[in-house]
Amino acid sequence: MKKIKFLMMAMIAFMASATFVSCGDDDDNEKYSNMERYQREVDAVVKSQKKNTKAILLVAFGSTWQQAYDAFDLTKREYEKEFPGYDVYLSFSSAICINRAMAAENTTARSFYEPKYWLEAFGRVQYSEIIVQSMQVIPGEEFSRVVNALKDFANNSNGDLDDKYLAGMTLKLGLPLMYAEEDVTLLANALNANFASWANKGAMLFMGHGNPDTYDTYKANVRYSQLETALQKLNKNYFVGTVDMMDNFKVQVRDRMLANGLTSGNVYCAPLMSIAGDHAHNDMAGDDDAWDGGFVVNKEGEVEDTSWKMYFDHMGYTIDAETYKDNGSNGLVKGLLEYSNVRALYKNHTRNAEVVDYYHSMYPEE
């Protein structure tokens, strides 16, 4: 079921990127392809906003929720304040999110573009240093897209950048939140600082995304299990599950809770994702409910069409519905970027960004 869903989403993304018509006059629409129009639009933004010789590109998967946009905007403002000397830009890697944002699906229209357009524009104005900061939580499938964008840029995939410029400029990569095992402990401590009061009242569950087994790039899913272990050293009431990692769905989270003696009591859920979007509001805190005197577990071991909130409610736990209605100070439906101590971890990754050498000269004899 999940593989079919993934293929359908990929097809929709392809069709959207192929057919979307951006805002502009009819002459432009006829004169340029979509890719050319996107590049022209990004080029114009970079030319108008370039103030420094160095740039930071924050790359997120994307969203269509205003709450997510607010979190991204807050993060971008902090970067601009704490990284003087750098121009800061924000990019989405998801074609679906980009096109839905442009179409103003849930809020006012916003223009977000894929990393390849920003990097090409950076190369055209010749920034001397570019840091690309992955806003992913784990180094999974989405992170691999970030890496591939850097490789294409460094190797002048469009063939129109100055080869000598590419050979001399500095390209850096800021790693995802839980790239290395030592990052897990740092995140566990930050989460505990934010959620200890909830964990002291009952089971505190975090819902990450995860990768399907066939897309577990860099074998990154292990970070969720490591995070649960690290959190449970601080409080046994912490658990970490996902929406896409095999053997770590909400059903398996409950199995681990039962094994730890948590057969009843309060259950609180929070997204382990950079922003609170569809997964947080629907898969975690939504009202979807397939209960019919019981649940049917699919062949992957998951209960479909039922949110975490509704699942644990039916499993006999106490759910405080108010905590899922308010994304303010008393609510739990908040992305990781809405917490200052987690934003600080991302910024530390940017400060420690690694120089990458993806450049290969077009003229090897030189």
C-alpha positions, 0 to 999 in steps of 0.5 A: 500500500505504501509503495503504491502511494509513493509511486502515485505521489512521485507521478503527481510530482512529475506531472505538477513540475511538468505542467505548472504555469508560474505567474507571469505574462502570456508572452513569457509563458510562451517564450520559456519552458517552466524550468527556464521560467523558474530559473529566471525567477530565482535569478531575479531574486538572487540578483536583487537580494545579493549583499554579500559574497557568501550564501547559505541555502536552507533546504527543507522538504517543504509544506503547505501549512502556514504554521510551517511557513512561520517556522521556516521564516523564523529560522531564516531570520535567525540565520540572517542575524547569527550569520552576518556576512552571508545571504540566506535563502530557503528552498523546498526539495518537494515538487508537490509542496512547491507547486501547491505553495505557488497555487496558494492551497492552504494560505497565500501564495508563496514561491519556493524553488528546488535547490538546483535553481538556487545553486545555479543562480548562486553560480551565476552571481559567483558567490565565493562560498556557499553553505547548503544546510539540510533541514532534514532530521535524518540523513535519509532519502530526502537528504540524498536529494540535497547531496545530488543537487550539490554534485550537479552544481559542482559539476556544472550540470547545465554547462553554463557556469565558469569552470574556473569559478567552480574550481576556486569557490568553497562549497560546504554541506551542513548535515541533518539534525541526527546525522551522526550518533553523537547528534542523537544524544544532543537532540535527546537532551534538547527534547527532554528540556522541552517535554520533561513535564509531559513525560512525567505525566504519562507516555510521551511519544514522538512521531518521526517520518522514517523511510520505507525499507527500500528507500532507507538511504544511508541506513538512517532509520536506526537513528529513531531507535537510537533516539528512543534509547537515549531518551529512555535513559532520561525518562522511561516514558519516552518512545519514538515511532514513525509513519514509514519505518517498518517495525516502528509504526504506532502499533509497534510503539504500543507493543514496546509500551506494554512491554514496559508496563504502560498498559494505561494512563496518559498518552501525549504525542508530538511530531519529530519533524522539522515542521508541523504539516500534514503528518503532524496535523493529520497522521498524528493529531487528526480525527481519522479513525478506522475503528469498527469494534477493532482494528485491522493490522495490514501486512506491514504491521500498521493500522491504516486510516487512523491517527495516533491520537485516535489509535491510542484512545481506542487502545485504552489510554487517556488522550487530552484532545486539547493538547492537539488543538492548540499549537501555541504554548499549551499545545503539542502539534509543533515542529522541531523548528519551533523550539529554540534549542533545536534550531540551535542544533541546526545552526551548529551543524551550519557552523561546522559545515563540511567542505565537499569536493564534488567538483570535477573539471570539464577540462581534465587536461588542465 
